[in-house]
């Protein structure tokens, strides 16, 4: 009787293990199918994006840049508020939607068409895939385009915000620090861009790096320009003597 019971128990255990194994195989198959479907869908979306990038390059680049700029400005305002009072508010209440709209409009309708034309010009004027060709493109890009871009962007942003009277101070105080920050980001990024990235995807690569750059640029473009004046030590000494 004991042997029979043990035999039945072993049989039931084997059946249970078999069912568990079958269930594991089914779950694994389902997960693999889901992953494969997700991968196929992602590949399909990427293929469609590349198709539109070739068929409608400027429109596709404008939409991409606008979406990234909107997201970057929101991230900037939530994480780097311009005043202490705003920092006390809940995350989404920190967002000035007019500022976000201005930033998105500039990055949708002004920046991508100019970059599309500029990168096309560099590719036709400086041909080749060598490292020196990439260095020449970056040199022209950062010595001609970057200084003008920072200047024009600051001016356009202040004009859209109705602060035309602040343009002079903005350029005098913030243009050079922003340009130097631009060099630290874009010189290595553009070397990669011109050396390794195919021409149709160069604005996309610039937009990817630009998402993080736009967080900085949004803050730089919208913060109040405060000039740090040198301390007159002679006056301080006179006051001390009095």
VENZIWO-V94261 format. One record per residue. N is the residue number from 1. RES is the residue in three letters. SS is DSSP state (~ for helix, > for strand, _ for the rest). NEAR is the number of other C-alpha atoms within 10 Angstrom. Layout:
BEGIN
n->N res->RES ss->SS near->NEAR
n->N res->RES ss->SS near->NEAR
END
This chain:
BEGIN
n->1 res->UNK ss->_ near->6
n->2 res->UNK ss->~ near->7
n->3 res->UNK ss->~ near->8
n->4 res->UNK ss->~ near->9
n->5 res->UNK ss->~ near->10
n->6 res->UNK ss->~ near->11
n->7 res->UNK ss->~ near->12
n->8 res->UNK ss->~ near->12
n->9 res->UNK ss->~ near->12
n->10 res->UNK ss->~ near->12
n->11 res->UNK ss->~ near->12
n->12 res->UNK ss->~ near->12
n->13 res->UNK ss->~ near->12
n->14 res->UNK ss->~ near->12
n->15 res->UNK ss->~ near->12
n->16 res->UNK ss->~ near->12
n->17 res->UNK ss->~ near->12
n->18 res->UNK ss->~ near->12
n->19 res->UNK ss->~ near->12
n->20 res->UNK ss->~ near->12
n->21 res->UNK ss->~ near->12
n->22 res->UNK ss->~ near->12
n->23 res->UNK ss->~ near->12
n->24 res->UNK ss->~ near->12
n->25 res->UNK ss->~ near->12
n->26 res->UNK ss->~ near->12
n->27 res->UNK ss->~ near->12
n->28 res->UNK ss->~ near->12
n->29 res->UNK ss->~ near->12
n->30 res->UNK ss->~ near->12
n->31 res->UNK ss->~ near->12
n->32 res->UNK ss->~ near->12
n->33 res->UNK ss->~ near->12
n->34 res->UNK ss->~ near->12
n->35 res->UNK ss->~ near->12
n->36 res->UNK ss->~ near->12
n->37 res->UNK ss->~ near->12
n->38 res->UNK ss->~ near->12
n->39 res->UNK ss->~ near->12
n->40 res->UNK ss->~ near->12
n->41 res->UNK ss->~ near->12
n->42 res->UNK ss->~ near->12
n->43 res->UNK ss->~ near->12
n->44 res->UNK ss->~ near->12
n->45 res->UNK ss->~ near->12
n->46 res->UNK ss->~ near->12
n->47 res->UNK ss->~ near->12
n->48 res->UNK ss->~ near->12
n->49 res->UNK ss->~ near->14
n->50 res->UNK ss->~ near->16
n->51 res->UNK ss->~ near->13
n->52 res->UNK ss->~ near->15
n->53 res->UNK ss->~ near->18
n->54 res->UNK ss->~ near->13
n->55 res->UNK ss->~ near->11
n->56 res->UNK ss->_ near->12
n->57 res->UNK ss->~ near->18
n->58 res->UNK ss->~ near->20
n->59 res->UNK ss->~ near->16
n->60 res->UNK ss->~ near->19
n->61 res->UNK ss->~ near->23
n->62 res->UNK ss->~ near->21
n->63 res->UNK ss->~ near->16
n->64 res->UNK ss->~ near->18
n->65 res->UNK ss->~ near->27
n->66 res->UNK ss->~ near->23
n->67 res->UNK ss->~ near->15
n->68 res->UNK ss->~ near->20
n->69 res->UNK ss->~ near->28
n->70 res->UNK ss->~ near->24
n->71 res->UNK ss->~ near->16
n->72 res->UNK ss->~ near->23
n->73 res->UNK ss->~ near->29
n->74 res->UNK ss->~ near->21
n->75 res->UNK ss->~ near->20
n->76 res->UNK ss->~ near->22
n->77 res->UNK ss->~ near->24
n->78 res->UNK ss->~ near->19
n->79 res->UNK ss->~ near->13
n->80 res->UNK ss->_ near->17
n->81 res->UNK ss->_ near->19
n->82 res->UNK ss->_ near->16
n->83 res->UNK ss->_ near->9
n->84 res->UNK ss->~ near->8
n->85 res->UNK ss->~ near->9
n->86 res->UNK ss->~ near->16
n->87 res->UNK ss->~ near->16
n->88 res->UNK ss->_ near->11
n->89 res->UNK ss->_ near->13
n->90 res->UNK ss->_ near->10
n->91 res->UNK ss->~ near->15
n->92 res->UNK ss->~ near->11
n->93 res->UNK ss->~ near->13
n->94 res->UNK ss->~ near->20
n->95 res->UNK ss->_ near->19
n->96 res->UNK ss->_ near->13
n->97 res->UNK ss->~ near->14
n->98 res->UNK ss->~ near->11
n->99 res->UNK ss->~ near->19
n->100 res->UNK ss->~ near->19
n->101 res->UNK ss->~ near->16
n->102 res->UNK ss->~ near->19
n->103 res->UNK ss->~ near->25
n->104 res->UNK ss->~ near->22
n->105 res->UNK ss->~ near->19
n->106 res->UNK ss->~ near->18
n->107 res->UNK ss->~ near->24
n->108 res->UNK ss->~ near->22
n->109 res->UNK ss->~ near->17
n->110 res->UNK ss->~ near->14
n->111 res->UNK ss->~ near->17
n->112 res->UNK ss->~ near->26
n->113 res->UNK ss->~ near->17
n->114 res->UNK ss->~ near->14
n->115 res->UNK ss->~ near->18
n->116 res->UNK ss->~ near->17
n->117 res->UNK ss->~ near->12
n->118 res->UNK ss->~ near->13
n->119 res->UNK ss->~ near->18
n->120 res->UNK ss->~ near->15
n->121 res->UNK ss->~ near->12
n->122 res->UNK ss->~ near->17
n->123 res->UNK ss->~ near->17
n->124 res->UNK ss->~ near->9
n->125 res->UNK ss->~ near->10
n->126 res->UNK ss->_ near->14
n->127 res->UNK ss->_ near->12
n->128 res->UNK ss->_ near->13
n->129 res->UNK ss->_ near->12
n->130 res->UNK ss->_ near->11
n->131 res->UNK ss->~ near->14
n->132 res->UNK ss->~ near->12
n->133 res->UNK ss->~ near->17
n->134 res->UNK ss->~ near->22
n->135 res->UNK ss->~ near->18
n->136 res->UNK ss->~ near->16
n->137 res->UNK ss->~ near->24
n->138 res->UNK ss->~ near->24
n->139 res->UNK ss->~ near->15
n->140 res->UNK ss->~ near->13
n->141 res->UNK ss->~ near->18
n->142 res->UNK ss->~ near->19
n->143 res->UNK ss->~ near->12
n->144 res->UNK ss->~ near->11
n->145 res->UNK ss->~ near->15
n->146 res->UNK ss->~ near->17
n->147 res->UNK ss->~ near->18
n->148 res->UNK ss->~ near->12
n->149 res->UNK ss->~ near->16
n->150 res->UNK ss->~ near->20
n->151 res->UNK ss->~ near->18
n->152 res->UNK ss->~ near->13
n->153 res->UNK ss->~ near->18
n->154 res->UNK ss->~ near->20
n->155 res->UNK ss->~ near->20
n->156 res->UNK ss->~ near->20
n->157 res->UNK ss->~ near->21
n->158 res->UNK ss->~ near->19
n->159 res->UNK ss->~ near->15
n->160 res->UNK ss->~ near->16
n->161 res->UNK ss->_ near->13
n->162 res->UNK ss->_ near->10
n->163 res->UNK ss->_ near->12
n->164 res->UNK ss->~ near->13
n->165 res->UNK ss->~ near->10
n->166 res->UNK ss->~ near->14
n->167 res->UNK ss->~ near->17
n->168 res->UNK ss->~ near->10
n->169 res->UNK ss->~ near->14
n->170 res->UNK ss->~ near->22
n->171 res->UNK ss->~ near->17
n->172 res->UNK ss->~ near->11
n->173 res->UNK ss->~ near->14
n->174 res->UNK ss->~ near->20
n->175 res->UNK ss->~ near->17
n->176 res->UNK ss->~ near->14
n->177 res->UNK ss->~ near->11
n->178 res->UNK ss->~ near->18
n->179 res->UNK ss->~ near->18
n->180 res->UNK ss->~ near->13
n->181 res->UNK ss->~ near->13
n->182 res->UNK ss->~ near->18
n->183 res->UNK ss->~ near->17
n->184 res->UNK ss->~ near->10
n->185 res->UNK ss->~ near->15
n->186 res->UNK ss->~ near->21
n->187 res->UNK ss->~ near->16
n->188 res->UNK ss->~ near->12
n->189 res->UNK ss->~ near->16
n->190 res->UNK ss->~ near->24
n->191 res->UNK ss->~ near->20
n->192 res->UNK ss->~ near->17
n->193 res->UNK ss->~ near->22
n->194 res->UNK ss->~ near->24
n->195 res->UNK ss->~ near->19
n->196 res->UNK ss->~ near->14
n->197 res->UNK ss->_ near->15
n->198 res->UNK ss->_ near->11
n->199 res->UNK ss->~ near->14
n->200 res->UNK ss->~ near->15
n->201 res->UNK ss->~ near->16
n->202 res->UNK ss->~ near->20
n->203 res->UNK ss->~ near->26
n->204 res->UNK ss->~ near->19
n->205 res->UNK ss->~ near->17
n->206 res->UNK ss->~ near->18
n->207 res->UNK ss->~ near->22
n->208 res->UNK ss->~ near->15
n->209 res->UNK ss->~ near->15
n->210 res->UNK ss->~ near->21
n->211 res->UNK ss->~ near->21
n->212 res->UNK ss->~ near->17
n->213 res->UNK ss->~ near->18
n->214 res->UNK ss->~ near->24
n->215 res->UNK ss->~ near->21
n->216 res->UNK ss->~ near->18
n->217 res->UNK ss->~ near->23
n->218 res->UNK ss->~ near->23
n->219 res->UNK ss->~ near->16
n->220 res->UNK ss->~ near->17
n->221 res->UNK ss->~ near->22
n->222 res->UNK ss->~ near->16
n->223 res->UNK ss->_ near->14
n->224 res->UNK ss->_ near->13
n->225 res->UNK ss->_ near->16
n->226 res->UNK ss->_ near->10
n->227 res->UNK ss->_ near->11
n->228 res->UNK ss->_ near->7
n->229 res->UNK ss->_ near->6
n->230 res->UNK ss->_ near->6
n->231 res->UNK ss->_ near->8
n->232 res->UNK ss->_ near->8
n->233 res->UNK ss->~ near->9
n->234 res->UNK ss->~ near->9
n->235 res->UNK ss->~ near->10
n->236 res->UNK ss->~ near->10
n->237 res->UNK ss->~ near->10
n->238 res->UNK ss->~ near->9
n->239 res->UNK ss->~ near->9
n->240 res->UNK ss->~ near->8
n->241 res->UNK ss->~ near->7
n->242 res->UNK ss->_ near->5
END
